[in-house]
Amino acid sequence: MFTGIIEDLGTIEKLQKEGGNLNLTISSSITPELKIDQSIAHNGVCLTIVDIDNKKYTVTAIQETLDKTNLGILDKGDKVNLERAMKLGDRLDGHIVQGHVDQTGTCISVTEENGSWFYTFEYGSEKDNITIEKGSITVNGVSLTVVNSKLNEFSVAIIPYTYEHTTFHSIKEGDKVNLEFDVIGKYVKRLNELRN
């Protein structure tokens, strides 16, 4: 379980295909604190560490993960948002994040307004995911509050700290992002489906 509060930006050092899997080797300032078998969210995708070598570690994404996320379009040198799993007893500063991406979305606009940024994203209707005004959403692993919720579209407001310390500073119109919708909202939606 995660909170959506990004700890560090990692850099993709190596990408290696192995059958339908993709091994991603990442350098990060938190690598010395990591251990094999630990779960880390990469742009919101929970992956298990399989190897550590000095300041670099390796995780493996299976084909299903590559099909449902933006990890398969990463290149060497790209940055990824990193968050280690939440510790029991810590404050929940973001919201409950599972690290299981529901689908990808596309950035359709970026607007700077008085030192903050508004990003608008659209997503396909095939999965029936929803957002609500002032509800929670995770974009590339970053815990955010929804503004301007519409059918298959929403916006988020990004403060300067988040802009500078996550990959939001590099997101532009047309970019694909990972979306994890609020887990409580998903349970409510599913319960309503079962009642009908």
C-alpha positions as CSV (number, residue, x, y, z in Angstrom):
1,M,0.0,0.0,0.0
2,F,1.2,3.5,-0.9
3,T,0.2,7.1,-0.2
4,G,0.9,8.8,-3.5
5,I,3.5,11.1,-1.8
6,I,6.6,10.8,-4.1
7,E,9.9,10.2,-2.3
8,D,12.4,10.5,-5.2
9,L,12.8,10.8,-8.9
10,G,14.6,7.8,-10.4
11,T,16.5,7.7,-13.7
12,I,16.0,4.8,-16.2
13,E,19.6,3.4,-16.7
14,K,18.8,0.3,-18.8
15,L,15.8,-1.4,-20.4
16,Q,16.1,-5.1,-21.3
17,K,13.4,-7.2,-22.9
18,E,13.2,-10.8,-21.7
19,G,10.4,-12.7,-23.5
20,G,7.2,-10.6,-22.8
21,N,8.8,-9.0,-19.7
22,L,10.7,-5.8,-19.4
23,N,13.6,-5.4,-16.9
24,L,14.0,-1.8,-15.8
25,T,17.3,-0.8,-14.1
26,I,16.9,2.5,-12.2
27,S,19.3,4.7,-10.3
28,S,18.0,6.6,-7.3
29,S,19.3,8.3,-4.2
30,I,17.1,5.8,-2.1
31,T,18.7,2.7,-3.6
32,P,21.1,2.2,-0.7
33,E,18.1,1.8,1.6
34,L,16.4,-0.8,-0.6
35,K,16.4,-4.6,-0.4
36,I,15.5,-7.4,-2.9
37,D,11.8,-8.4,-2.8
38,Q,10.8,-4.9,-1.6
39,S,7.8,-3.3,-3.4
40,I,8.3,0.2,-4.9
41,A,5.8,2.2,-7.0
42,H,7.2,3.5,-10.3
43,N,5.0,6.1,-11.8
44,G,2.3,4.5,-9.6
45,V,3.0,0.9,-10.7
46,C,3.9,-1.5,-7.9
47,L,7.0,-3.5,-8.9
48,T,9.3,-5.9,-6.9
49,I,13.0,-5.3,-6.7
50,V,14.9,-8.3,-8.2
51,D,18.5,-7.0,-8.1
52,I,20.5,-4.3,-6.5
53,D,24.0,-3.1,-7.7
54,N,25.4,-0.1,-5.9
55,K,23.1,2.9,-6.7
56,K,21.1,1.0,-9.2
57,Y,18.3,-1.6,-8.8
58,T,16.3,-3.7,-11.2
59,V,12.5,-4.4,-11.3
60,T,10.6,-6.5,-13.8
61,A,7.3,-5.5,-15.5
62,I,5.3,-8.4,-17.0
63,Q,3.4,-8.0,-20.3
64,E,0.0,-7.3,-18.6
65,T,1.7,-4.4,-16.7
66,L,3.2,-3.1,-20.0
67,D,-0.2,-3.3,-21.7
68,K,-2.0,-1.3,-19.0
69,T,0.6,1.4,-18.1
70,N,3.0,3.8,-19.6
71,L,6.1,1.8,-18.5
72,G,6.5,0.2,-21.9
73,I,7.1,3.6,-23.6
74,L,9.9,4.7,-21.2
75,D,13.4,5.3,-22.7
76,K,16.9,5.3,-21.1
77,G,17.4,8.6,-19.3
78,D,13.7,9.1,-18.5
79,K,12.7,10.0,-15.0
80,V,10.1,8.1,-12.9
81,N,8.3,9.0,-9.7
82,L,9.3,6.6,-6.9
83,E,7.6,5.8,-3.6
84,R,8.4,3.0,-1.2
85,A,5.5,1.1,0.4
86,M,3.9,2.8,3.4
87,K,5.0,1.7,6.9
88,L,2.3,0.8,9.4
89,G,2.0,3.6,11.9
90,D,3.0,6.4,9.5
91,R,0.8,9.3,8.7
92,L,-1.3,8.9,5.6
93,D,-0.3,12.1,3.9
94,G,-1.8,11.4,0.5
95,H,-4.6,8.8,0.1
96,I,-4.9,5.0,-0.1
97,V,-3.0,4.0,-3.2
98,Q,-2.6,0.3,-4.1
99,G,0.0,0.7,-6.9
100,H,-2.3,-1.1,-9.3
101,V,-2.9,1.2,-12.3
102,D,-6.5,1.1,-13.6
103,Q,-5.8,2.5,-17.0
104,T,-3.8,5.2,-18.8
105,G,-5.0,8.6,-19.7
106,T,-3.7,11.4,-22.0
107,C,-2.8,14.9,-21.0
108,I,-5.0,17.3,-23.1
109,S,-3.9,20.6,-21.7
110,V,-1.4,22.3,-19.4
111,T,-2.1,25.8,-18.2
112,E,0.1,27.9,-15.9
113,E,-1.8,30.3,-13.6
114,N,-0.1,32.5,-11.0
115,G,2.7,30.1,-10.1
116,S,0.6,26.9,-10.2
117,W,-0.3,24.6,-13.1
118,F,-3.6,23.0,-14.1
119,Y,-3.3,19.7,-16.0
120,T,-6.4,18.2,-17.7
121,F,-6.5,14.5,-18.6
122,E,-8.9,12.4,-20.6
123,Y,-9.3,8.7,-20.3
124,G,-11.3,6.0,-22.2
125,S,-14.8,5.0,-21.1
126,E,-14.3,1.2,-21.6
127,K,-13.5,0.6,-17.9
128,D,-16.3,2.8,-16.5
129,N,-13.9,4.5,-14.1
130,I,-15.1,7.8,-12.5
131,T,-13.8,10.8,-10.7
132,I,-15.7,13.1,-8.4
133,E,-15.1,16.8,-7.6
134,K,-12.6,17.1,-4.8
135,G,-12.1,13.3,-4.8
136,S,-8.7,11.5,-5.0
137,I,-6.9,10.4,-8.1
138,T,-3.3,9.1,-8.7
139,V,-1.5,10.4,-11.8
140,N,1.9,8.6,-12.4
141,G,1.8,7.7,-8.7
142,V,1.2,11.2,-7.4
143,S,-1.7,11.6,-5.0
144,L,-3.9,14.5,-6.2
145,T,-7.3,16.1,-5.7
146,V,-9.7,16.2,-8.6
147,V,-10.9,19.6,-9.9
148,N,-13.4,20.1,-12.7
149,S,-14.5,16.4,-12.8
150,K,-16.3,15.6,-16.1
151,L,-17.3,12.4,-17.9
152,N,-14.0,10.7,-18.8
153,E,-12.0,13.9,-18.1
154,F,-10.7,15.7,-15.0
155,S,-8.2,18.3,-14.0
156,V,-5.7,18.6,-11.2
157,A,-3.9,21.7,-9.7
158,I,-0.2,21.3,-9.2
159,I,1.7,23.5,-6.7
160,P,5.4,24.5,-7.4
161,Y,6.8,21.9,-5.0
162,T,5.0,19.0,-6.7
163,Y,5.9,20.4,-10.1
164,E,9.6,20.5,-9.3
165,H,9.9,17.2,-7.3
166,T,7.9,14.9,-9.6
167,T,7.7,14.2,-13.3
168,F,4.9,16.8,-13.7
169,H,7.5,19.3,-14.9
170,S,8.0,17.1,-18.0
171,I,4.4,16.2,-18.8
172,K,3.0,17.9,-21.9
173,E,0.0,17.7,-24.1
174,G,-0.3,14.3,-25.7
175,D,1.7,12.4,-23.0
176,K,0.3,9.2,-21.7
177,V,0.0,8.9,-17.9
178,N,-0.9,6.1,-15.5
179,L,-4.2,6.5,-13.6
180,E,-5.2,4.8,-10.4
181,F,-8.7,5.8,-9.4
182,D,-9.8,6.1,-5.7
183,V,-10.2,2.6,-4.2
184,I,-13.2,3.6,-2.1
185,G,-15.0,4.9,-5.2
186,K,-14.2,1.7,-7.0
187,Y,-15.8,-0.4,-4.2
188,V,-18.9,1.8,-4.1
189,K,-19.2,1.6,-7.9
190,R,-18.9,-2.2,-7.8
191,L,-21.5,-2.6,-4.9
192,N,-23.9,-0.5,-7.0
193,E,-23.4,-2.8,-10.0
194,L,-24.1,-5.9,-7.9
195,R,-27.3,-4.4,-6.6
196,N,-28.7,-3.8,-10.1
